[in-house]
Amino acid sequence: MKILIVTDLYPLENEHKAIPKTIENFALGLKKMGNEVNILRSDLIINSLIRNRKIYKQGSYFHNGIKIYNQNFILPFYLNPKVEKDFDVVISHMPSGTLCAKTIKKKYKKPHIAICHASDIEVLEKYKIYFSTALKDALNNADAIGARTYWIRNKLSFKNVFLVPSGIKKEEITTKTFKEKKMKIVCVSSLIKRKNLSELIKAMSDFKDIELEIYGSGNQEKKLKKLAQNLNIKFMGQKPRKEVLKALEDAKIFILPSKKETFGLSYLEALAKGCIVICTKNSGMDGFIINEKSGFLVEPNAKSIKILLKKIINMNEEKLGKISENAIKLAEELEYYKCAKNYFQNIKKVCK
């Protein structure tokens, strides 16, 4: 099958700033299954400026064996994407990608599948003057809609909504037991406001004997370091993924209290390493993570985080070990190739 993916959230190089690898992983998974995959990177210049991302020249790029057509648009009011190759289906990720794909569907008479992220929910709920109406219309015109996780699916009122979770590679799922781990807390996150790390740092004031390691960088770094003074918190900076995975393998607890997290690949990485994972309620992997079975769900404020951490630290180690085992089982259910196959089955249904 020939698949065209339209999105602004696709890297053009390995260190493309602030671009997660989620959509690239989907593309590589579909390619591995024998499909021809091309990317139309519909980059909104205004978004790149706001997010301090590099603006690339329009044209063709190759990254990790996939051809990418980069097209720049100043604003999303008028999008006139140009498609260079024939395709069987267009799949969009992110609001600008879905607005572009609506035009492509109309012009080329091809089926369109729109994948919704947290950004889509934000646009639908917040930007009522123009963007919400335009995005709603584009989603109504799509042949099917994929939600990246349960909380996003629950926010959507459209028909034909299926789940599109991220996957993790089989070789990254640990065999290390919970007993072998150190009583240490790890957080892996961009240091930006939406990740809500200030509440985590405030919660750590009662845990002087337990170390928190924070991996990542971002524009809130100075503010967070100041808040963390005199606490047992280490800022590890931006580290290679291999090093981060090793830190997760050695730690007992992982927490990320962010608000409106689309899925949160770091949650999945922590589950795969057998961590006791703490995820925000109604965000991220809520719905995949079942409270007190495969992890814990918490309100994203310092008081709730503090109460939950005390509960976990004082919990019977045998019970925690069972939660750790269930976390690994959940990661196995979300193995990379299984997720890619499920994704492709839903694509095939639309293309019948």
C-alpha positions in Angstrom: 0.0 0.0 0.0 1.1 3.6 -0.8 0.7 5.7 2.3 1.1 9.5 2.6 1.5 10.9 6.1 0.9 14.6 6.5 2.1 16.3 9.7 4.4 19.1 11.0 5.7 16.9 13.7 8.3 14.9 11.8 12.1 15.1 12.2 14.3 15.9 9.2 17.5 15.0 11.1 18.4 13.1 14.3 18.7 16.1 16.5 15.7 18.0 15.2 14.9 20.2 18.2 11.7 19.4 20.2 10.4 16.9 17.6 9.4 13.6 19.3 10.0 10.4 17.3 6.4 9.0 17.7 5.2 9.7 14.2 8.5 8.7 12.7 8.2 5.4 14.5 4.7 4.9 13.1 6.1 5.6 9.6 9.1 3.2 10.0 6.7 0.5 11.4 4.4 0.8 8.4 7.4 0.7 6.0 8.8 -2.4 7.7 5.5 -4.1 7.0 6.1 -3.6 3.3 4.2 -0.4 2.6 5.6 2.5 0.6 5.5 5.5 3.0 6.1 9.2 2.1 5.8 12.2 4.3 4.4 15.6 3.5 5.8 17.8 6.3 3.4 20.8 6.4 5.4 23.1 8.6 3.5 26.1 9.9 6.2 28.8 10.2 4.3 30.5 13.1 4.4 27.3 15.1 8.1 26.8 14.5 8.8 30.4 15.6 6.7 29.9 18.8 8.4 26.6 19.6 11.9 27.8 18.7 12.3 25.2 16.0 14.5 25.4 13.0 12.7 26.4 9.8 13.9 24.2 6.9 13.9 25.1 3.3 11.1 23.8 1.1 12.0 20.7 -0.8 12.7 17.0 -0.6 14.7 15.4 2.3 15.6 11.8 3.2 15.7 10.7 6.8 16.1 7.1 8.0 15.2 5.8 4.6 12.0 7.7 4.2 11.4 10.6 1.7 10.0 13.8 3.2 8.5 16.7 1.3 8.9 19.8 3.4 6.4 22.6 2.6 6.2 25.8 4.6 3.0 27.7 5.3 2.9 31.1 7.1 -0.5 30.5 8.7 -3.1 27.7 8.5 -5.9 30.0 7.0 -4.9 29.0 3.5 -3.1 25.7 2.8 -2.4 24.6 -0.7 -0.3 21.4 -0.3 1.4 19.9 -3.3 1.7 16.2 -3.5 4.5 14.7 -5.7 3.6 11.0 -5.7 0.5 8.9 -6.1 -0.9 7.3 -2.9 -3.7 5.1 -1.7 -4.5 6.8 1.6 -3.6 10.0 3.4 -3.0 9.9 7.2 -2.7 13.1 9.1 -1.2 13.8 12.5 -1.6 17.1 14.4 -4.1 19.9 13.6 -2.1 21.5 10.7 -1.6 18.1 9.2 -5.3 17.4 9.3 -6.2 20.7 7.8 -3.8 20.0 4.9 -5.1 16.5 4.5 -8.7 17.7 4.1 -7.5 19.7 1.0 -5.6 16.7 -0.3 -8.6 14.4 0.2 -10.9 16.7 -1.8 -8.3 17.3 -4.5 -7.2 13.7 -5.1 -10.3 11.8 -4.0 -8.4 9.5 -1.6 -9.5 8.3 1.8 -8.3 10.3 4.8 -7.5 9.0 8.4 -7.0 11.7 11.0 -4.9 10.8 14.1 -5.7 13.1 17.1 -3.2 14.2 19.6 -3.5 16.5 22.7 -2.9 19.5 20.4 -6.1 18.6 18.5 -8.1 18.6 21.8 -6.6 21.9 22.7 -7.6 23.5 19.4 -11.1 22.0 19.6 -11.7 23.3 23.1 -9.8 26.5 23.2 -9.5 28.3 19.8 -13.2 28.9 19.1 -13.0 31.8 16.6 -11.6 30.0 13.6 -9.3 27.1 14.3 -11.8 25.0 16.2 -14.5 25.2 13.5 -11.9 24.5 10.7 -10.5 21.5 12.5 -13.9 20.1 13.4 -14.9 20.3 9.8 -11.8 18.5 8.7 -12.4 15.8 11.2 -16.0 15.4 10.2 -14.8 15.0 6.6 -12.2 12.3 7.5 -13.1 8.6 6.7 -11.9 7.5 10.2 -10.3 9.0 13.3 -7.5 7.6 15.4 -7.0 8.7 19.1 -3.5 8.4 20.5 -4.9 7.2 23.9 -8.1 6.6 25.9 -8.4 10.1 27.3 -8.2 11.7 23.9 -10.8 9.2 22.5 -13.1 10.1 25.4 -12.9 13.8 24.4 -13.9 13.1 20.8 -17.6 13.0 19.7 -16.9 11.6 16.2 -17.8 8.2 14.8 -15.2 5.5 13.8 -12.6 6.4 16.4 -9.9 3.8 17.0 -6.9 3.7 19.3 -3.4 4.4 18.0 -0.9 3.9 21.0 2.8 4.1 20.7 4.9 0.9 20.9 8.2 0.0 22.4 10.8 -2.4 20.9 10.8 -5.9 22.2 14.6 -5.8 23.0 14.0 -2.7 25.3 11.7 -4.6 27.7 13.7 -5.6 30.8 14.2 -8.9 32.6 15.6 -7.1 35.7 13.5 -7.8 38.8 12.0 -5.2 41.1 14.2 -6.3 44.0 17.4 -5.5 42.1 16.4 -1.8 41.8 17.5 1.1 44.0 14.9 3.2 45.9 15.2 6.1 43.5 12.7 8.2 41.6 13.3 9.1 38.0 11.5 11.7 35.8 12.2 12.0 32.0 10.7 15.1 30.5 11.2 18.3 28.6 11.7 21.1 31.2 8.7 23.1 30.0 5.6 24.5 31.8 3.1 21.9 30.5 5.1 19.1 32.1 4.2 20.5 35.5 7.6 19.6 37.2 7.3 22.4 39.7 4.6 20.4 41.5 6.8 17.3 41.6 9.7 19.3 43.0 7.4 20.8 45.7 6.2 17.3 46.6 9.8 16.2 47.2 10.3 18.4 50.2 9.2 15.5 52.5 11.6 13.0 50.9 15.1 14.1 51.9 16.4 10.5 52.0 15.1 9.6 48.5 16.9 10.9 45.4 15.0 12.3 42.4 16.8 12.3 39.0 15.3 14.6 36.3 16.5 13.9 32.7 15.8 16.5 30.1 16.2 20.2 29.2 14.0 23.1 28.4 13.2 26.8 29.0 12.1 26.1 32.6 15.4 24.7 33.7 16.7 27.7 35.7 13.4 28.2 37.5 13.1 24.5 38.4 16.7 24.3 39.7 16.1 27.3 41.9 12.9 25.7 43.3 14.9 22.5 43.9 17.6 24.1 46.0 18.4 22.1 49.2 16.4 19.1 48.0 17.7 15.7 47.0 17.1 16.4 43.3 19.7 16.0 40.5 19.2 17.6 37.1 20.9 15.2 34.7 20.4 17.2 31.5 19.7 15.9 28.1 21.2 12.4 27.9 21.4 9.7 25.1 18.4 7.4 25.1 20.5 4.4 26.0 21.6 6.2 29.2 18.1 7.2 30.1 16.8 3.6 29.7 19.6 2.4 32.0 18.5 4.9 34.6 15.0 3.7 34.3 16.1 0.1 34.7 17.9 0.9 37.9 15.2 3.0 39.5 12.0 1.8 41.4 9.7 4.7 40.7 9.0 6.8 37.6 6.8 9.9 37.7 5.7 12.5 35.2 2.9 14.8 36.4 2.3 16.6 33.1 -1.0 18.1 32.1 -2.7 16.9 28.8 0.1 14.6 27.8 -0.8 13.0 24.4 0.6 9.6 25.3 4.0 10.0 26.9 6.6 7.7 25.4 8.6 8.0 28.7 5.8 6.3 30.6 6.0 3.4 28.2 9.8 3.2 28.5 9.4 3.2 32.3 6.8 0.4 32.2 9.1 -1.6 30.0 11.9 -1.3 32.6 9.5 -2.5 35.4 9.3 0.9 37.2 6.4 1.8 39.5 4.9 4.3 37.1 3.0 7.4 38.3 0.9 9.0 35.6 -1.5 12.0 35.7 -5.2 11.2 35.8 -7.1 11.9 32.5 -3.8 12.4 30.6 -1.0 10.4 29.1 -1.4 6.6 29.5 -4.5 6.8 31.8 -6.7 3.9 30.5 -3.7 1.7 29.6 -2.2 2.1 33.1 -4.8 0.7 35.6 -4.5 2.3 39.1 -2.7 0.1 41.6 -2.5 -2.7 39.1 0.0 -1.7 36.5 0.9 1.7 38.0 -0.6 4.6 39.7 -2.7 7.6 38.7 -2.5 11.0 40.5 -3.9 14.5 40.4 -1.2 16.8 39.1 -0.6 18.8 42.3 2.1 18.7 45.0 -0.2 17.6 47.8 -1.6 14.6 45.8 1.9 13.6 44.6 3.3 13.7 48.1 0.5 11.5 49.6 0.9 9.0 46.8 4.7 8.8 47.1 4.4 8.2 50.8 1.8 5.4 50.1 4.1 3.7 47.6 7.3 4.0 49.7 5.5 2.4 52.7 3.8 -0.3 50.6 4.6 -4.0 50.9 7.5 -4.8 48.5 5.8 -8.0 47.3 2.8 -6.0 46.2 5.0 -3.4 44.5 6.9 -6.3 42.8 3.5 -7.5 41.4 2.7 -4.0 40.1 6.2 -4.0 38.5 5.5 -7.4 36.8 2.2 -6.0 35.5 3.9 -2.9 34.1 6.2 -5.1 32.1 3.2 -7.2 30.8 1.5 -3.9 29.7 4.7 -2.9 27.8 4.7 -6.3 26.1 1.1 -5.7 25.0 2.3 -2.4 23.5 5.3 -3.9 21.8 6.3 -1.9 18.7 5.3 -4.4 16.0 2.0 -5.3 17.6 1.0 -1.7 17.6 2.1 -1.2 14.0 0.0 -4.2 12.9 -3.0 -2.9 14.7 -2.5 0.5 13.2 -2.2 -1.0 9.7 -5.4 -3.2 10.2 -7.4 0.0 10.8 -5.9 1.6 7.7 -6.9 -1.4 5.6 -10.5 -1.2 6.8 -10.8 2.4 5.5 -9.2 1.5 2.2 -11.5 -1.4 1.4 
